[in-house]
Amino acid sequence: MIGEKITQLRKMKGLTLTELAEKAEMSKSNLSNIEREINKNPSIKVLEKITKVLDTNLISLLELKTGYESLFPNLLNLNLSEEELEEYKDIIEYIEWKNKQGQSS
């Protein structure tokens, strides 16, 4: 799953396996193992290097659902940092809390 996504993004960027490995400062064999799903659990550090070169983020790469995508349809395309995403989450949670306080009055 993750290997297929990396392969797809790499090809969309017009990069060879060797080029991506070099730019991500990792071995070609390690990247190959990830893409072929031999290594199904690469480290976050490795994935961060790959996402940087592929101009994406971990949320998109891992196809994570945070529960807030429906509120921000283009959220994943904004390339927000984790800290920025947390700020959005905090604001939404505050609004939800505030609404609950108003309903219980």
TAPE-V560258 format. One record per pair of residues at least 12 apart in sequence whose ideal C-beta (glycine too) atoms are under 10 Angstrom apart, sorted by the first residue. I is the first residue (numbers start at 1). J is the second residue. D is the distance in whole Angstrom. If there is no record, write none. Layout:
BEGIN
i:I j:J d:D
i:I j:J d:D
END
This chain:
BEGIN
i:1 j:37 d:8
i:1 j:40 d:8
i:1 j:62 d:9
i:1 j:63 d:8
i:2 j:34 d:7
i:2 j:35 d:9
i:2 j:37 d:8
i:2 j:39 d:9
i:2 j:40 d:8
i:2 j:41 d:9
i:2 j:42 d:7
i:2 j:47 d:8
i:2 j:50 d:10
i:2 j:61 d:7
i:2 j:62 d:7
i:2 j:63 d:9
i:3 j:31 d:9
i:3 j:32 d:9
i:3 j:33 d:8
i:3 j:34 d:5
i:3 j:35 d:4
i:3 j:36 d:6
i:3 j:37 d:4
i:3 j:38 d:8
i:3 j:39 d:8
i:3 j:40 d:8
i:3 j:42 d:9
i:4 j:35 d:8
i:4 j:36 d:10
i:4 j:37 d:8
i:5 j:35 d:9
i:5 j:54 d:10
i:5 j:56 d:9
i:5 j:60 d:9
i:5 j:61 d:6
i:5 j:62 d:8
i:5 j:63 d:7
i:6 j:20 d:8
i:6 j:24 d:10
i:6 j:31 d:8
i:6 j:34 d:6
i:6 j:35 d:6
i:6 j:42 d:9
i:6 j:47 d:9
i:6 j:50 d:6
i:6 j:51 d:9
i:6 j:54 d:7
i:6 j:56 d:10
i:6 j:61 d:7
i:7 j:20 d:10
i:7 j:31 d:10
i:7 j:32 d:10
i:7 j:34 d:9
i:7 j:35 d:5
i:7 j:36 d:9
i:7 j:37 d:10
i:8 j:35 d:10
i:8 j:54 d:10
i:9 j:50 d:9
i:9 j:51 d:9
i:9 j:53 d:9
i:9 j:54 d:5
i:9 j:55 d:9
i:9 j:56 d:6
i:9 j:60 d:9
i:9 j:61 d:8
i:10 j:31 d:9
i:10 j:35 d:8
i:10 j:50 d:9
i:10 j:53 d:9
i:10 j:54 d:7
i:12 j:54 d:8
i:13 j:53 d:8
i:13 j:54 d:6
i:13 j:55 d:7
i:13 j:56 d:10
i:15 j:53 d:8
i:15 j:54 d:8
i:16 j:28 d:9
i:17 j:29 d:10
i:17 j:31 d:6
i:17 j:32 d:6
i:17 j:35 d:7
i:18 j:31 d:9
i:18 j:32 d:10
i:19 j:53 d:9
i:20 j:35 d:9
i:20 j:49 d:10
i:20 j:50 d:7
i:20 j:53 d:6
i:20 j:54 d:7
i:21 j:49 d:10
i:21 j:50 d:9
i:21 j:53 d:9
i:22 j:53 d:9
i:23 j:49 d:9
i:23 j:50 d:9
i:23 j:52 d:9
i:23 j:53 d:4
i:23 j:54 d:9
i:24 j:46 d:8
i:24 j:47 d:10
i:24 j:48 d:9
i:24 j:49 d:4
i:24 j:50 d:5
i:24 j:51 d:9
i:24 j:52 d:7
i:24 j:53 d:5
i:24 j:54 d:9
i:25 j:46 d:10
i:25 j:49 d:6
i:25 j:52 d:10
i:25 j:53 d:9
i:26 j:42 d:9
i:26 j:45 d:10
i:26 j:46 d:6
i:26 j:49 d:6
i:26 j:50 d:8
i:26 j:53 d:10
i:30 j:42 d:8
i:30 j:46 d:7
i:31 j:46 d:9
i:31 j:49 d:10
i:31 j:50 d:8
i:34 j:46 d:7
i:34 j:47 d:9
i:34 j:50 d:8
i:35 j:50 d:10
i:44 j:58 d:7
i:44 j:62 d:10
i:47 j:61 d:6
i:47 j:62 d:8
i:48 j:61 d:10
i:51 j:79 d:10
i:55 j:79 d:8
i:56 j:76 d:9
i:56 j:77 d:10
i:56 j:79 d:8
i:57 j:76 d:7
i:57 j:77 d:10
i:57 j:78 d:9
i:57 j:79 d:6
i:57 j:80 d:8
i:57 j:81 d:8
i:57 j:82 d:8
i:57 j:85 d:9
i:58 j:82 d:8
i:59 j:75 d:8
i:59 j:76 d:6
i:59 j:79 d:10
i:59 j:80 d:9
i:59 j:82 d:9
i:59 j:85 d:7
i:60 j:75 d:10
i:60 j:76 d:5
i:60 j:77 d:8
i:60 j:79 d:9
i:63 j:76 d:9
i:64 j:76 d:9
i:66 j:85 d:7
i:66 j:88 d:9
i:66 j:89 d:7
i:67 j:89 d:9
i:67 j:92 d:9
i:68 j:85 d:8
i:68 j:88 d:7
i:68 j:89 d:7
i:68 j:92 d:6
i:68 j:93 d:10
i:71 j:88 d:9
i:71 j:92 d:7
i:72 j:85 d:10
i:72 j:88 d:7
i:72 j:92 d:9
i:75 j:88 d:8
END
